[in-house]
């Protein structure tokens, strides 16, 4: 059985652009390619969506405006949402604040009143420094940076007791104690005098 003969399509590309682009004639119809005028050769324009509309597609907005608006898009391991803004990944809560209140000053952070990291409700967000953010976390009991709970300290309550005991029972200088425990002379003096690492 012979294959059917396909009728060639009358396709013709004009040498001179029409409508600001290339006029392709196909069976008497014209296609407006004016969007190609601003594009480099070989690159085709992609339909752009309003970033605001795209952002709120990833948010679970409850009926009550005072409740948390949960980010249901991509999230980091820390729990914060992330949003692709023009090819750059940004924090979702920061973008929500920026859309609601304007640009964020350099070096400033966006803090949560609700302590819910996926929340992007602008009413739950406020502007603050890194110190403000840390103090807010300590005040709400989310982190504790005192005593044995501080991740960066060299001393513990047990080591402070041992230092005081060694100082009181042996004729040893503060400098030798400081070298032995790996802390500064000033810190050693404060511990011995009971100004730091006090018993509660």
N, C-alpha and C positions, 0 to 999 in steps of 0.2 A: 504493500500500500504506500502510495507516494505521500510525502509530507505536504501539508497545505502550504500554498505560497502566501507569504506574509506581504501585505501591501506596505511599501515604505511610507514612513510618516514624512510629511513635508515640513522639515525643520530647517530654519534659516536664521542665522545670527547676523543682525545688521552690523555694519561697520561703525555706524554712528550711534552713540547711545541715545535712547529714547526715555523720556520720563526721568532723566538723571541717571539712568542705569543702562542695562542691556535689554533690548527688546527681542524676545524670542518668539518667532512666529511658528505656531504649530496648529495646522488646520485652520488658519485664519484668526486664531486667538492671540492676544498679546498678554504677556506677563510683566507686571511692574516690578522691576528689580532695583528700584531707586535706593533701597537701603544699602546696596553694594557700593554706592558712591563714596561712602566714608570708610569702607573696609579695605584693608590691603588685599592685593591679588591672592586668590586661593583661600581667603578666610571668609566664612559665612557668619552673619550676625546671629546671635542667640537671643530669643525673646527674653527680656528681663522682667522679673517679678519685683514688685515693691517689697523692699526688705522688711518693712513693718508687717505686711500681710504674711510674708514667709515666716517671720519670727513668731507671730501669734498662732500659727498653725501648730507649733510645737509646745503650746501651753494649754494646760487643763485649767480653764477658768471656771470656778464654782459660781453659784448663784449669789453668794454673799461677797461683796467687794472687799470686805475686811479679812477674808480667809486667805490662806496661802495660794498663790498661783503656781502650781507644780509644773516644772519644766519636764516634758515627756520626750524631748529630743535627746541628742547625744549628751552623755555625762562623763566627766572625768572620774578617776578612782576616788577623788576627794569628795565626790557628791555634787560638785558644782556643774551646772549645765554649760555647754559650749555651743556657739553659734557661728556659722560660716558667713562672714560679712565681707563680701567682695574678694573672696579667696583667702581671707585671714580669719583664723579661729579666735574668737573673743569669748570672754565669760558672758553667759546669758544674763546674769543679774546686773552686770555692768552695762550691757547694751540696753536692758530694760530701763535702768536709771537714766541713761543718756537720752533715750527717746522721750522720756517723760519730763526731764528737768534740764536737759542741755548737756553740753560737753563737761567732762570730768577734768578738773585741774590736774596737772602733772604731779605725780607722787601721792595723790590721794587715793584712798580705798573706799569701796562700797560695802557697808556693814549691814547685817541683817538684824532687825528688831526681833524677828521671830526665831532666830537661830536655826532656821531650816534652809540648808544650803541650796536645794533645788528650787526654792521659791524665787519668783521673779516679779512679785507684786510690787509695783513702785511705792505703794504706801508702807511697805515693810522694809524699805531700804533707806539708808541715810549715809551721808558723806562723812568721812573721818580719816584721820591719819592712821598710820600703822600702830602708833601708841594707843590711839583711841580704840582701835579694833581689839588690841590685846587687853586693854583695861576692861573693855566691855565683856570680853570672854571670861576674864578672871572674876569680874563682878557677878556674872551669871553662873559661875561655878563650872564652866565648861573645861577650863584648864586651871591648874594650880602650880604656880612657879615658886613655891616656897618650900624650904626644907628638902626632904628626900625626894619630893616630886619634881624638882627642877632637873631637866635632862642634861644641863650643861655644867652642873657644879662638880667640884672635885671632892667635896666633903660630904659626909653623911652624919647623922646624929651619933652613930656608933663611933665613927672616927673622931668626932669632936670630943666625945667622952674620953676616948683613949688619949687624945692629945692633952687634955686637962690633967688626966691622971698622971701621965708621964712628966708633965711640967711640975706638978705638986710633989711627986715622990722622988724625983731625980733632980740633981743640980745641973740642969741643962739650959742652955741659952735659947732664946726665942728664935734666933737665926738657925740654929741646928734643928729645932723642931720644924721650922718652915721648910728647910731642905728635905727633911725626912718625910714630911707629909705632902710635899710638892705644891705648897701654896706660898703666897707672899708673906713677908714679915708683918705687914700691916694686918692682914687677915688673921695671922697667928695671934697677934696681940689682942685683936677683938674677941677671938674665941676664948683665950685665956681669961680675959677680963669679964667674960659673960655678956658681951655686947652682940655677939653673933652666935647662932646655934645654941640658944638658951633652952634649958629644959622647960617643958610646959606642964 
